Amino acid sequence: MNGGDEGDVTEAPAGPPPPLDWKFSQVFGERAAGEEVQEVDIISAIEFDKTGDHLVTGDRGGRVVLFERTDTKENVGNRKDLEKTDYPTNRHPEFRYKTEFQSHEPEFDYLKSLEIEEKINKIKWCQTSNGALFLLSTNDKTIKFWKVQEKKVKKVANMNMDTSKVAGKSNTAISSVSSSSNSYLANGGYKDKSTASLSNDFKFPPGGIPSLRLPVVTSYETNLVARCRRVYAHAHDYHINSISNNSDGETFISADDLRINLWNLAISNQSFNIVDVKPANMEDLTEVITCAEFHPTSCSTLAYSSSKGSIRLIDLRQSALCDKHSKLFEEREAPGSRSFFTEIIASISDIKFGRDGRYILSRDYMTLKLWDINMDSGPVSTFQVHEHLRPKLCDLYENDSIFDKFECCLSGDSQRVATGSYSNLFRMFGCGPGNTEATTLEASKNPMRIQVQTPSRPSRSLSSSITRAVRRGGGETPVVDANGNSFDFTTKLLHLAWHPSENSIACAAANSLYMYYA
């Protein structure tokens, strides 16, 4: 018996997972070389639903486009074949165009003499019901609740007789009925002669008409219909920057620069103001709200970020107006590092909760930061994204690129993070223990085209100090990558989304939607 030895055997700690090998999956709306992109076609929002079987995009023209996954339906197979396979089936993720509809139209606020553009700022999926899809979409001022459902349209046979088998009799009857003259009586009455005309002109053949039949339903046509169920308007004085639905399935929040409102999905004419950072004197304004997000599982917890680089966690159970936060996450400024651009590049453009709600990922202009909600002393990890652009901040300020708002996303297991950059590039980092994965991909059919032969380690720190990224050739020419490719600040990848349960990413480059898998 080896029972005594079992206690001495200890498993070696599992190392970090190997880097993912990303491959091109498909592209929608690919433009030809030299083709000019229309402003209204540029994608401005992208979101997977909770199952990952549906994907939605919104554009600057106010349109919402839905895609649905097809490979999970086609490659299911029967149960016996699936039981024989002793390995997981790696299906190639494939989506197809489902439908599109016009969500918002351009408007004009006559009281403020302000044009309200139709651009979709955010889209969020809501809980499905009875096979219908529900989602929220918003522009700068108005939020709309949409229901997308398949409707079956019945088609009925037009004629109840086969005219080819009955020689002109039915046509004669119909024409005699329609052309029959009515003799009008006093007080508007008339004598109907249609019955007499029919009996005189139409003769039934001996034995009846064998081809006579009743109208029947010949086929069902399935049409996707999008209906706007509710409109939530006139609640924001400033532009809406984010919406987030609650895990309770009944409420959602909308945030602008100075306020966060709480809505009930069933009530469109009333909302509750839960956060208000507007000072009595606007000259005293020092920071604005940049993004707000509900906790994925706790319906009373939400987080919002500010232009000063801080994240506040609030609990709706504490008070009706959540002016006081329960936790504050911010990184202390390194001594002597302050400059004219410090506050601009510290502004957080996007925050995302991990799927389990333990971590918050934030994106500012220079970095990605991963925060543990149980540790407010500083970020768990910091990933340098634009450190190579620090010497060019003055130029970026002049052309307004420094104000670009890049989004971020986490993988379903919270082991990897991703965000966009310039030249249609996007970067992915491993954030698990000991994971030094750092991958740069291009939004094209050949995503590995710009890969560095000897990739540098991701710049990560557990302290509050900012560590410069070590790059080959990045010191002298900050706007040139390691392969000598110059960065194009006019092509930027702002929006991307990670599949909730698989290593699959969808990203938007101008009007094109690219999808990759690993």
Salt bridges, closest charged atoms under 4 A:
ASP21 OD2 - LYS23 NZ 3.20
GLU30 OE1 - LYS445 NZ 3.23
GLU39 OE2 - ARG60 NH1 2.40
ASP41 OD1 - ARG63 NH2 2.58
GLU47 OE2 - LYS124 NZ 3.68
ASP49 OD2 - HIS54 ND1 3.44
ASP59 OD2 - ARG63 NH2 3.05
GLU68 OE1 - LYS73 NZ 3.38
GLU68 OE2 - ARG96 NH2 2.17
GLU68 OE1 - LYS98 NZ 3.03
ASP71 OD1 - ARG69 NE 2.67
GLU83 OE2 - ARG79 NE 3.14
ASP140 OD2 - HIS239 ND1 3.69
GLU221 OE2 - LYS155 NZ 3.55
ASP237 OD1 - LYS112 NZ 3.74
ASP237 OD2 - ARG259 NH1 3.71
ASP256 OD2 - HIS236 ND1 2.89
ASP276 OD2 - ARG259 NE 3.26
GLU287 OE2 - ARG312 NH2 3.19
GLU293 OE1 - LYS124 NZ 3.96
ASP315 OD2 - ARG317 NH2 2.81
GLU331 OE1 - LYS369 NZ 3.45
GLU333 OE1 - ARG338 NH1 3.02
GLU343 OE2 - ARG338 NH2 2.91
ASP350 OD2 - LYS352 NZ 2.72
ASP364 OD2 - LYS369 NZ 2.86
ASP372 OD2 - ARG358 NH2 2.78
GLU387 OE2 - ARG390 NE 2.84
GLU387 OE2 - ARG468 NH1 3.48
ASP395 OD2 - LYS392 NZ 2.89
ASP404 OD2 - LYS492 NZ 3.04
GLU407 OE2 - LYS122 NZ 3.29
GLU407 OE2 - HIS495 ND1 2.95
GLU437 OE1 - ARG416 NE 2.85
GLU442 OE2 - ARG449 NH2 2.68
GLU502 OE2 - ARG69 NH1 3.14
